[in-house]
Amino acid sequence: QVQLVESGGGSVQAGGSLRLSCAASGHTYCRYDMYWYWYRQAPGEEREFVSFIDSDGNTAYAESVKGRFTVSQDNAKNTVYLQMNSLRPEDTAMYYCRVSDSCGMDLWGKGTLVTISS
């Protein structure tokens, strides 16, 4: 019923910026109380939490990205963004969007690749 599509990944030099987008399309069984997450996974590593935002605008960040990344949302567009500044080579990973709601929905996007060169 719902699909998540991430976009905005690419290759940039250390110190640069990228803005990732995660757009949800299709009918949702539960209309409200949506919770959005960003995760990332580097080759050979486990997937790790990056950031969170809910429909009320509450946010959370992993310590490794706090102060550099900013998560935001456009509820009218059912879209969440991750602004990534001061990027470092260790930020290189596949970035995944996840959305859940109070009715039990839990969906993952297919990911967008971010590569940071030094």
N, C-alpha and C positions, 0 to 999 in steps of 0.2 A: 504493500500500500504506500509506503514511503521509501524514497531513495535519497541517499546522501551523496553529493558530488563535491569533492575537494578540488580546488584549483589554486593557482598562484605560485606553485613551486618553481624552482629553477636553480641555476648555478650563479652564485655571486661571490665576490671577493670578501675576505674577512673584513669586518667593519661595516659592511653594507647592510641593506634592509630588504625585506620581502614582506608582502602582505598576503596571507593565505585566506581563502574563502571556503565556506562550507554551506552549501545550499540544500535545503530539504524540499522535495517536491512530492506531490501525490497526497492522497487522503490519509489523515491520521485518525485512528480510532479514538484517541483521547485528545481533546482539543487544547487543553491548557497544561500548565505546570511542566514545562519542558526544561531539561537539563542538558547542557552542551558541554562536551569535553574535547580537548585536544590531547593526543598521545603522539609519541614518536618512537621509532624503532630503527636503530642503526644495525648494519650487518653484523651478525654474530652476537647481538645483544638482545636482551629482553625488552619488550615494549614498556615504556615508562610514561607516566602521567606528566603532562606539560601545563595544562591550564583548564579552567572550568568557568562557566557562567550559567546562571539560571535565568528564567524569564523575568525575574525581579531585578536583574542586574547585579546580583552578588557574584563575586569573582574569587578565584584562587589560582595560585601559581606554584609550580615547582621552584624550589630555592635556586636551582641552577639557571632559571630564566627570569626570575623576579628582577624588576627594574629595567629589563631589556625588552620583554615581550608584553603586549597589551591585548587582551581579548575583549571583543565588543560584539554587539548584536544589533540586527535590524529585525524586530519582531514582525513588522509588516511584510517583509520579504522572506521570512523564515530562513534567515541567513546569519551565520556567525563568522567573525573575522579574527585572525590572529596577526597582529602587526609585530614583526620581528625586527628589532634594531640591534646594532652593534653585534652582528652575527660573528660567530667563531667557528673554526673548523669542527669542533666537537658538537656543534648543532647539526651537523650533517646527518640526515636520517630520512626515512619515510615518515611523513606526518599524516596522522589519521584523525578524522573527526568522528565523534560518537554522539548520539542523541538518545535520551531516555525520557520517559514521562511517568506521571503518577499512576498510570494504568498498566504499566509493565512493559511498555515498548523499550527496546534496547537495540539500536541499529548502529552499524559501523559503515563508514565510507571505505572506498578502495585505496585511498591514500594519494598523496602528492609528494614527489621527491624534492628534497632540499639538499643542495650540495654547496658547501662553503669551502673555498680554496684559500690557502694562505699565501 
